[in-house]
Amino acid sequence: MSASNLDTPISLGTKGKRVAVIGAGPGGLAAGVALHKAGFDVKVFERHPELRPLGGAIILNATGIVILRNLGVQVDDIFAAGLPEFRRYDGRVRVNFDIDMELMQQAGVSGWQSGMMRSELYERLLAAAPADMVVANHEFSHYSEHEAGVRLHFTQGQSYEADLVIGADGLESKVREQLWGPSALKHLGIAVWLGWCELQGPERKKIVIQHNHAYQMGYAPLRYKGKDCFEWWFVEKCTEHQAESADPARYVRERISDFAYPVPQILEATDTSHNLFRWVVKYRKPLKQWSKGRVSILGDAAHPTSPYAAYGAGMAIEDAHFLASYLKGRDLSDPNALQAGLQRYDDQRVDYTNQTTAFARFLGRLYHGVPAPFNHLRDLFLDHSGLPAKMISKGVTREAQALLRAVLSSGD
């Protein structure tokens, strides 16, 4: 799509059905597909000239898998499901997550969480989208609301007319900044090394999160290009501007050399020259409202999270589902109808995601923020108390499984 006259905005479709999504990450693409399926004229604008996924592997819970299937996204051959466990570095189980296996059966999965390569999910989302839905090489500048709609402006000079704008433009969202004002990025105090490898063997039914006194190492099975693989992650405390090691593979191995099988085998099988990268985790102060006027947000633009949630892409996909569900059948040119739908979206998602991300930050502080002299006491508590299991059940699995039940009962 291109504007022949840059002074004249192009309408994105039929008035009352026009939705513009800014950002073509997994959340933006899922929103585009979901809104299209709900009957809207959707364009997803991406600033890069080529569509390409960033990052390596991700984890989705069962709710994300069900939503993707309902959207017609073919994912059954690219994920491997498992049941999550927290363990000590030596393999001793600390927490078994309280998972309703009858619910998993209803969802058509064998475990609560599933590993998946971001690139393959991206390809499948694009395959499920209309061929002309995604518009590349369009860097968002700003929007301007008026009585009859909202106008989008891009840095290259193009402008488009819509009834609704959705910011899915990530952690440094321009849409969020214009909608709610500047909000400082905050350093979470941790960095994550992400890797993956081809590897067969045991532990293909588990999502494992292990800790020693200072570090976390986790791994999950996945399927990539028809092969058995593992994704893995290493989490450490860090300062905001701590330099990256010149030898990442050695750096990681030295810090988790005492972790139990199969961690050494997973590290050995990883091509660290291509399949390993580092992410310094940042977040923003949570919002109490996402939607205003003819604009809303989703995904990292709304609720950036810690890796302790293992839920960033999953929450974005859920956002897309509920947004489309609550807007379906509404005339978006009618301000009252639009506001009613967006209010239901906010009511469903804001508190839930804020609680989820807050609990993930708490876990990060628990494992990486305790002063060194007290690490031993913390570990004794984790080894011998039943409280961590109760906390995780209350803070993670109970509400998340309730959400899955709601999605299954909706049939969308």
LOZA-986621 format. One record per residue (C-alpha): y, z, x; residue number from 0. Coordinates in steps of 0.2 Angstrom, whole numbers, plus 5000, padded with zeros to 4 digits. Example, Ala and Ser with C-alpha at 12.3 -4.5 7.8 and 13.67 -1.06 7.14 Angstrom:
LOZA-986621
v = 4978, w = 5039, u = 5062, nr = 0
v = 4995, w = 5036, u = 5068, nr = 1
//
This chain:
LOZA-986621
v = 5000, w = 5000, u = 5000, nr = 0
v = 5017, w = 4996, u = 5007, nr = 1
v = 5035, w = 4996, u = 5000, nr = 2
v = 5043, w = 4978, u = 4999, nr = 3
v = 5060, w = 4986, u = 4996, nr = 4
v = 5062, w = 5003, u = 5004, nr = 5
v = 5076, w = 5008, u = 4993, nr = 6
v = 5065, w = 5006, u = 4977, nr = 7
v = 5052, w = 5019, u = 4975, nr = 8
v = 5034, w = 5013, u = 4970, nr = 9
v = 5026, w = 5021, u = 4955, nr = 10
v = 5009, w = 5027, u = 4959, nr = 11
v = 5002, w = 5022, u = 4942, nr = 12
v = 5003, w = 5026, u = 4924, nr = 13
v = 5016, w = 5039, u = 4920, nr = 14
v = 5008, w = 5055, u = 4916, nr = 15
v = 4993, w = 5052, u = 4927, nr = 16
v = 5001, w = 5050, u = 4944, nr = 17
v = 4996, w = 5062, u = 4958, nr = 18
v = 5000, w = 5061, u = 4976, nr = 19
v = 4990, w = 5071, u = 4989, nr = 20
v = 4998, w = 5074, u = 5006, nr = 21
v = 4984, w = 5075, u = 5019, nr = 22
v = 4967, w = 5066, u = 5020, nr = 23
v = 4957, w = 5081, u = 5027, nr = 24
v = 4941, w = 5087, u = 5018, nr = 25
v = 4952, w = 5096, u = 5005, nr = 26
v = 4963, w = 5082, u = 5002, nr = 27
v = 4949, w = 5069, u = 5000, nr = 28
v = 4940, w = 5081, u = 4989, nr = 29
v = 4955, w = 5083, u = 4978, nr = 30
v = 4958, w = 5064, u = 4978, nr = 31
v = 4940, w = 5061, u = 4972, nr = 32
v = 4940, w = 5076, u = 4959, nr = 33
v = 4957, w = 5071, u = 4952, nr = 34
v = 4951, w = 5052, u = 4951, nr = 35
v = 4935, w = 5058, u = 4942, nr = 36
v = 4946, w = 5068, u = 4930, nr = 37
v = 4956, w = 5052, u = 4925, nr = 38
v = 4971, w = 5052, u = 4936, nr = 39
v = 4979, w = 5039, u = 4946, nr = 40
v = 4978, w = 5046, u = 4964, nr = 41
v = 4984, w = 5042, u = 4981, nr = 42
v = 4980, w = 5052, u = 4996, nr = 43
v = 4993, w = 5049, u = 5010, nr = 44
v = 4988, w = 5052, u = 5028, nr = 45
v = 5000, w = 5052, u = 5043, nr = 46
v = 4988, w = 5045, u = 5056, nr = 47
v = 4986, w = 5026, u = 5057, nr = 48
v = 4967, w = 5028, u = 5057, nr = 49
v = 4957, w = 5040, u = 5046, nr = 50
v = 4947, w = 5051, u = 5057, nr = 51
v = 4940, w = 5069, u = 5055, nr = 52
v = 4945, w = 5082, u = 5067, nr = 53
v = 4933, w = 5096, u = 5074, nr = 54
v = 4915, w = 5097, u = 5075, nr = 55
v = 4903, w = 5106, u = 5063, nr = 56
v = 4908, w = 5116, u = 5048, nr = 57
v = 4899, w = 5128, u = 5036, nr = 58
v = 4899, w = 5126, u = 5017, nr = 59
v = 4892, w = 5139, u = 5005, nr = 60
v = 4881, w = 5134, u = 4990, nr = 61
v = 4897, w = 5132, u = 4979, nr = 62
v = 4904, w = 5118, u = 4990, nr = 63
v = 4887, w = 5109, u = 4990, nr = 64
v = 4886, w = 5109, u = 4971, nr = 65
v = 4904, w = 5103, u = 4969, nr = 66
v = 4902, w = 5089, u = 4981, nr = 67
v = 4886, w = 5084, u = 4972, nr = 68
v = 4895, w = 5084, u = 4955, nr = 69
v = 4909, w = 5073, u = 4963, nr = 70
v = 4896, w = 5060, u = 4968, nr = 71
v = 4897, w = 5064, u = 4986, nr = 72
v = 4880, w = 5061, u = 4994, nr = 73
v = 4876, w = 5076, u = 5006, nr = 74
v = 4858, w = 5080, u = 5003, nr = 75
v = 4853, w = 5072, u = 5020, nr = 76
v = 4867, w = 5079, u = 5031, nr = 77
v = 4865, w = 5098, u = 5028, nr = 78
v = 4853, w = 5112, u = 5032, nr = 79
v = 4854, w = 5128, u = 5021, nr = 80
v = 4850, w = 5145, u = 5028, nr = 81
v = 4852, w = 5163, u = 5024, nr = 82
v = 4865, w = 5173, u = 5033, nr = 83
v = 4862, w = 5188, u = 5044, nr = 84
v = 4873, w = 5199, u = 5056, nr = 85
v = 4863, w = 5204, u = 5071, nr = 86
v = 4865, w = 5213, u = 5087, nr = 87
v = 4866, w = 5203, u = 5103, nr = 88
v = 4847, w = 5207, u = 5106, nr = 89
v = 4842, w = 5200, u = 5090, nr = 90
v = 4840, w = 5216, u = 5080, nr = 91
v = 4846, w = 5213, u = 5062, nr = 92
v = 4861, w = 5224, u = 5056, nr = 93
v = 4865, w = 5216, u = 5039, nr = 94
v = 4855, w = 5205, u = 5028, nr = 95
v = 4867, w = 5197, u = 5015, nr = 96
v = 4863, w = 5201, u = 4997, nr = 97
v = 4859, w = 5183, u = 4991, nr = 98
v = 4853, w = 5180, u = 4973, nr = 99
v = 4838, w = 5167, u = 4977, nr = 100
v = 4836, w = 5163, u = 4958, nr = 101
v = 4854, w = 5157, u = 4959, nr = 102
v = 4851, w = 5147, u = 4974, nr = 103
v = 4837, w = 5139, u = 4965, nr = 104
v = 4848, w = 5134, u = 4951, nr = 105
v = 4861, w = 5127, u = 4963, nr = 106
v = 4847, w = 5117, u = 4971, nr = 107
v = 4848, w = 5124, u = 4989, nr = 108
v = 4837, w = 5135, u = 4999, nr = 109
v = 4850, w = 5146, u = 5006, nr = 110
v = 4868, w = 5152, u = 5004, nr = 111
v = 4876, w = 5143, u = 5018, nr = 112
v = 4874, w = 5126, u = 5026, nr = 113
v = 4878, w = 5118, u = 5042, nr = 114
v = 4886, w = 5101, u = 5042, nr = 115
v = 4895, w = 5089, u = 5054, nr = 116
v = 4913, w = 5087, u = 5048, nr = 117
v = 4912, w = 5068, u = 5053, nr = 118
v = 4898, w = 5065, u = 5041, nr = 119
v = 4905, w = 5074, u = 5027, nr = 120
v = 4921, w = 5064, u = 5030, nr = 121
v = 4912, w = 5048, u = 5029, nr = 122
v = 4903, w = 5053, u = 5013, nr = 123
v = 4919, w = 5059, u = 5005, nr = 124
v = 4927, w = 5042, u = 5009, nr = 125
v = 4912, w = 5033, u = 5002, nr = 126
v = 4914, w = 5042, u = 4985, nr = 127
v = 4933, w = 5038, u = 4984, nr = 128
v = 4940, w = 5022, u = 4977, nr = 129
v = 4943, w = 5009, u = 4991, nr = 130
v = 4962, w = 5010, u = 4989, nr = 131
v = 4964, w = 5028, u = 4986, nr = 132
v = 4968, w = 5033, u = 5004, nr = 133
v = 4985, w = 5027, u = 5012, nr = 134
v = 4985, w = 5029, u = 5031, nr = 135
v = 5000, w = 5028, u = 5042, nr = 136
v = 5011, w = 5038, u = 5030, nr = 137
v = 5019, w = 5053, u = 5038, nr = 138
v = 5027, w = 5064, u = 5024, nr = 139
v = 5045, w = 5069, u = 5026, nr = 140
v = 5050, w = 5078, u = 5010, nr = 141
v = 5050, w = 5077, u = 4991, nr = 142
v = 5064, w = 5077, u = 4978, nr = 143
v = 5060, w = 5083, u = 4960, nr = 144
v = 5070, w = 5076, u = 4945, nr = 145
v = 5068, w = 5076, u = 4927, nr = 146
v = 5056, w = 5062, u = 4925, nr = 147
v = 5045, w = 5066, u = 4940, nr = 148
v = 5045, w = 5069, u = 4959, nr = 149
v = 5049, w = 5057, u = 4972, nr = 150
v = 5040, w = 5057, u = 4989, nr = 151
v = 5049, w = 5051, u = 5005, nr = 152
v = 5040, w = 5046, u = 5021, nr = 153
v = 5047, w = 5045, u = 5039, nr = 154
v = 5044, w = 5026, u = 5040, nr = 155
v = 5056, w = 5024, u = 5025, nr = 156
v = 5044, w = 5022, u = 5010, nr = 157
v = 5046, w = 5031, u = 4994, nr = 158
v = 5034, w = 5033, u = 4979, nr = 159
v = 5036, w = 5041, u = 4962, nr = 160
v = 5023, w = 5053, u = 4955, nr = 161
v = 5021, w = 5066, u = 4942, nr = 162
v = 5013, w = 5079, u = 4954, nr = 163
v = 5012, w = 5082, u = 4972, nr = 164
v = 4998, w = 5091, u = 4981, nr = 165
v = 5001, w = 5097, u = 4999, nr = 166
v = 4984, w = 5097, u = 5008, nr = 167
v = 4993, w = 5095, u = 5024, nr = 168
v = 4985, w = 5109, u = 5034, nr = 169
v = 4991, w = 5124, u = 5043, nr = 170
v = 5008, w = 5117, u = 5048, nr = 171
v = 5011, w = 5110, u = 5030, nr = 172
v = 5027, w = 5102, u = 5027, nr = 173
v = 5024, w = 5103, u = 5008, nr = 174
v = 5022, w = 5121, u = 5009, nr = 175
v = 5037, w = 5124, u = 5019, nr = 176
v = 5048, w = 5114, u = 5007, nr = 177
v = 5040, w = 5122, u = 4992, nr = 178
v = 5041, w = 5141, u = 4998, nr = 179
v = 5052, w = 5141, u = 5013, nr = 180
v = 5048, w = 5143, u = 5032, nr = 181
v = 5034, w = 5155, u = 5036, nr = 182
v = 5030, w = 5160, u = 5054, nr = 183
v = 5013, w = 5156, u = 5061, nr = 184
v = 5004, w = 5172, u = 5067, nr = 185
v = 4992, w = 5174, u = 5081, nr = 186
v = 4976, w = 5182, u = 5075, nr = 187
v = 4971, w = 5188, u = 5092, nr = 188
v = 4955, w = 5178, u = 5094, nr = 189
v = 4949, w = 5161, u = 5100, nr = 190
v = 4934, w = 5152, u = 5095, nr = 191
v = 4923, w = 5140, u = 5105, nr = 192
v = 4914, w = 5127, u = 5094, nr = 193
v = 4899, w = 5117, u = 5100, nr = 194
v = 4884, w = 5108, u = 5093, nr = 195
v = 4867, w = 5101, u = 5100, nr = 196
v = 4852, w = 5092, u = 5096, nr = 197
v = 4837, w = 5105, u = 5095, nr = 198
v = 4822, w = 5108, u = 5085, nr = 199
v = 4813, w = 5125, u = 5084, nr = 200
v = 4814, w = 5141, u = 5075, nr = 201
v = 4828, w = 5149, u = 5066, nr = 202
v = 4831, w = 5134, u = 5055, nr = 203
v = 4831, w = 5145, u = 5039, nr = 204
v = 4845, w = 5157, u = 5045, nr = 205
v = 4863, w = 5157, u = 5048, nr = 206
v = 4865, w = 5170, u = 5062, nr = 207
v = 4880, w = 5180, u = 5068, nr = 208
v = 4877, w = 5191, u = 5083, nr = 209
v = 4888, w = 5203, u = 5092, nr = 210
v = 4888, w = 5212, u = 5108, nr = 211
v = 4902, w = 5225, u = 5113, nr = 212
v = 4915, w = 5211, u = 5115, nr = 213
v = 4910, w = 5194, u = 5109, nr = 214
v = 4902, w = 5185, u = 5094, nr = 215
v = 4890, w = 5171, u = 5095, nr = 216
v = 4884, w = 5162, u = 5079, nr = 217
v = 4873, w = 5147, u = 5075, nr = 218
v = 4868, w = 5137, u = 5060, nr = 219
v = 4855, w = 5123, u = 5058, nr = 220
v = 4862, w = 5106, u = 5052, nr = 221
v = 4856, w = 5088, u = 5051, nr = 222
v = 4866, w = 5075, u = 5060, nr = 223
v = 4861, w = 5056, u = 5060, nr = 224
v = 4844, w = 5061, u = 5054, nr = 225
v = 4840, w = 5073, u = 5068, nr = 226
v = 4838, w = 5092, u = 5068, nr = 227
v = 4853, w = 5100, u = 5076, nr = 228
v = 4862, w = 5117, u = 5078, nr = 229
v = 4881, w = 5121, u = 5077, nr = 230
v = 4887, w = 5136, u = 5086, nr = 231
v = 4902, w = 5146, u = 5089, nr = 232
v = 4908, w = 5159, u = 5102, nr = 233
v = 4922, w = 5171, u = 5097, nr = 234
v = 4932, w = 5181, u = 5109, nr = 235
v = 4948, w = 5192, u = 5109, nr = 236
v = 4963, w = 5182, u = 5117, nr = 237
v = 4981, w = 5182, u = 5119, nr = 238
v = 4992, w = 5169, u = 5111, nr = 239
v = 4995, w = 5159, u = 5127, nr = 240
v = 4979, w = 5163, u = 5136, nr = 241
v = 4974, w = 5148, u = 5147, nr = 242
v = 4958, w = 5139, u = 5144, nr = 243
v = 4945, w = 5140, u = 5157, nr = 244
v = 4943, w = 5125, u = 5169, nr = 245
v = 4924, w = 5127, u = 5167, nr = 246
v = 4921, w = 5130, u = 5148, nr = 247
v = 4902, w = 5130, u = 5149, nr = 248
v = 4901, w = 5142, u = 5163, nr = 249
v = 4914, w = 5153, u = 5155, nr = 250
v = 4904, w = 5155, u = 5138, nr = 251
v = 4887, w = 5157, u = 5147, nr = 252
v = 4894, w = 5171, u = 5158, nr = 253
v = 4900, w = 5181, u = 5142, nr = 254
v = 4884, w = 5179, u = 5132, nr = 255
v = 4870, w = 5178, u = 5145, nr = 256
v = 4862, w = 5193, u = 5138, nr = 257
v = 4860, w = 5186, u = 5120, nr = 258
v = 4843, w = 5185, u = 5113, nr = 259
v = 4833, w = 5169, u = 5110, nr = 260
v = 4837, w = 5155, u = 5105, nr = 261
v = 4855, w = 5157, u = 5111, nr = 262
v = 4851, w = 5152, u = 5129, nr = 263
v = 4841, w = 5137, u = 5123, nr = 264
v = 4856, w = 5132, u = 5111, nr = 265
v = 4868, w = 5133, u = 5126, nr = 266
v = 4857, w = 5123, u = 5137, nr = 267
v = 4854, w = 5109, u = 5125, nr = 268
v = 4873, w = 5107, u = 5122, nr = 269
v = 4882, w = 5093, u = 5130, nr = 270
v = 4897, w = 5103, u = 5135, nr = 271
v = 4907, w = 5088, u = 5142, nr = 272
v = 4909, w = 5081, u = 5124, nr = 273
v = 4902, w = 5094, u = 5111, nr = 274
v = 4913, w = 5109, u = 5115, nr = 275
v = 4931, w = 5113, u = 5111, nr = 276
v = 4942, w = 5129, u = 5109, nr = 277
v = 4953, w = 5134, u = 5094, nr = 278
v = 4966, w = 5148, u = 5095, nr = 279
v = 4966, w = 5155, u = 5078, nr = 280
v = 4982, w = 5157, u = 5068, nr = 281
v = 4987, w = 5160, u = 5051, nr = 282
v = 5002, w = 5163, u = 5039, nr = 283
v = 5007, w = 5177, u = 5028, nr = 284
v = 4997, w = 5175, u = 5011, nr = 285
v = 5007, w = 5168, u = 4996, nr = 286
v = 5007, w = 5176, u = 4979, nr = 287
v = 5009, w = 5159, u = 4971, nr = 288
v = 5005, w = 5141, u = 4976, nr = 289
v = 5013, w = 5130, u = 4962, nr = 290
v = 5031, w = 5127, u = 4957, nr = 291
v = 5038, w = 5113, u = 4947, nr = 292
v = 5028, w = 5098, u = 4950, nr = 293
v = 5021, w = 5103, u = 4967, nr = 294
v = 5006, w = 5113, u = 4973, nr = 295
v = 4996, w = 5116, u = 4988, nr = 296
v = 4978, w = 5118, u = 4993, nr = 297
v = 4966, w = 5122, u = 5008, nr = 298
v = 4974, w = 5128, u = 5024, nr = 299
v = 4991, w = 5124, u = 5018, nr = 300
v = 4988, w = 5138, u = 5005, nr = 301
v = 4976, w = 5150, u = 5014, nr = 302
v = 4972, w = 5147, u = 5032, nr = 303
v = 4958, w = 5159, u = 5037, nr = 304
v = 4948, w = 5167, u = 5051, nr = 305
v = 4932, w = 5160, u = 5057, nr = 306
v = 4924, w = 5176, u = 5051, nr = 307
v = 4925, w = 5169, u = 5033, nr = 308
v = 4916, w = 5153, u = 5038, nr = 309
v = 4924, w = 5146, u = 5023, nr = 310
v = 4939, w = 5136, u = 5027, nr = 311
v = 4933, w = 5119, u = 5021, nr = 312
v = 4923, w = 5127, u = 5007, nr = 313
v = 4938, w = 5135, u = 5000, nr = 314
v = 4948, w = 5119, u = 5001, nr = 315
v = 4934, w = 5110, u = 4991, nr = 316
v = 4934, w = 5123, u = 4978, nr = 317
v = 4953, w = 5122, u = 4977, nr = 318
v = 4950, w = 5103, u = 4973, nr = 319
v = 4937, w = 5107, u = 4960, nr = 320
v = 4947, w = 5119, u = 4950, nr = 321
v = 4964, w = 5110, u = 4952, nr = 322
v = 4956, w = 5094, u = 4944, nr = 323
v = 4947, w = 5104, u = 4931, nr = 324
v = 4962, w = 5113, u = 4924, nr = 325
v = 4973, w = 5097, u = 4925, nr = 326
v = 4960, w = 5086, u = 4916, nr = 327
v = 4966, w = 5079, u = 4900, nr = 328
v = 4984, w = 5084, u = 4902, nr = 329
v = 4999, w = 5073, u = 4902, nr = 330
v = 5007, w = 5077, u = 4918, nr = 331
v = 5024, w = 5070, u = 4913, nr = 332
v = 5025, w = 5084, u = 4900, nr = 333
v = 5032, w = 5099, u = 4910, nr = 334
v = 5024, w = 5112, u = 4899, nr = 335
v = 5007, w = 5104, u = 4900, nr = 336
v = 5008, w = 5102, u = 4919, nr = 337
v = 5014, w = 5120, u = 4921, nr = 338
v = 5000, w = 5127, u = 4910, nr = 339
v = 4987, w = 5118, u = 4921, nr = 340
v = 4994, w = 5123, u = 4937, nr = 341
v = 4996, w = 5141, u = 4931, nr = 342
v = 4977, w = 5142, u = 4928, nr = 343
v = 4974, w = 5135, u = 4945, nr = 344
v = 4984, w = 5148, u = 4953, nr = 345
v = 4976, w = 5162, u = 4942, nr = 346
v = 4959, w = 5156, u = 4948, nr = 347
v = 4962, w = 5153, u = 4966, nr = 348
v = 4977, w = 5164, u = 4973, nr = 349
v = 4969, w = 5181, u = 4972, nr = 350
v = 4952, w = 5176, u = 4977, nr = 351
v = 4957, w = 5167, u = 4992, nr = 352
v = 4969, w = 5180, u = 4998, nr = 353
v = 4955, w = 5193, u = 4996, nr = 354
v = 4943, w = 5182, u = 5006, nr = 355
v = 4955, w = 5179, u = 5020, nr = 356
v = 4960, w = 5197, u = 5021, nr = 357
v = 4942, w = 5203, u = 5023, nr = 358
v = 4939, w = 5189, u = 5036, nr = 359
v = 4954, w = 5196, u = 5046, nr = 360
v = 4947, w = 5214, u = 5044, nr = 361
v = 4930, w = 5208, u = 5052, nr = 362
v = 4939, w = 5200, u = 5066, nr = 363
v = 4949, w = 5216, u = 5070, nr = 364
v = 4933, w = 5227, u = 5068, nr = 365
v = 4923, w = 5216, u = 5081, nr = 366
v = 4938, w = 5211, u = 5093, nr = 367
v = 4952, w = 5223, u = 5090, nr = 368
v = 4944, w = 5240, u = 5093, nr = 369
v = 4950, w = 5247, u = 5110, nr = 370
v = 4937, w = 5246, u = 5124, nr = 371
v = 4934, w = 5265, u = 5125, nr = 372
v = 4928, w = 5265, u = 5107, nr = 373
v = 4917, w = 5250, u = 5107, nr = 374
v = 4902, w = 5260, u = 5109, nr = 375
v = 4906, w = 5271, u = 5094, nr = 376
v = 4909, w = 5256, u = 5083, nr = 377
v = 4892, w = 5249, u = 5088, nr = 378
v = 4883, w = 5265, u = 5084, nr = 379
v = 4891, w = 5264, u = 5067, nr = 380
v = 4886, w = 5246, u = 5064, nr = 381
v = 4868, w = 5250, u = 5070, nr = 382
v = 4865, w = 5265, u = 5060, nr = 383
v = 4876, w = 5264, u = 5044, nr = 384
v = 4872, w = 5255, u = 5028, nr = 385
v = 4891, w = 5254, u = 5025, nr = 386
v = 4893, w = 5237, u = 5033, nr = 387
v = 4881, w = 5229, u = 5022, nr = 388
v = 4889, w = 5236, u = 5007, nr = 389
v = 4906, w = 5230, u = 5013, nr = 390
v = 4900, w = 5213, u = 5016, nr = 391
v = 4892, w = 5212, u = 4999, nr = 392
v = 4908, w = 5218, u = 4990, nr = 393
v = 4920, w = 5208, u = 5002, nr = 394
v = 4910, w = 5192, u = 5002, nr = 395
v = 4894, w = 5188, u = 4993, nr = 396
v = 4897, w = 5196, u = 4976, nr = 397
v = 4913, w = 5187, u = 4971, nr = 398
v = 4908, w = 5171, u = 4980, nr = 399
v = 4891, w = 5170, u = 4970, nr = 400
v = 4901, w = 5174, u = 4954, nr = 401
v = 4911, w = 5159, u = 4958, nr = 402
v = 4895, w = 5149, u = 4960, nr = 403
v = 4889, w = 5154, u = 4943, nr = 404
v = 4906, w = 5149, u = 4935, nr = 405
v = 4904, w = 5132, u = 4943, nr = 406
v = 4886, w = 5129, u = 4938, nr = 407
v = 4891, w = 5135, u = 4920, nr = 408
v = 4905, w = 5123, u = 4919, nr = 409
v = 4894, w = 5107, u = 4922, nr = 410
v = 4909, w = 5098, u = 4930, nr = 411
//
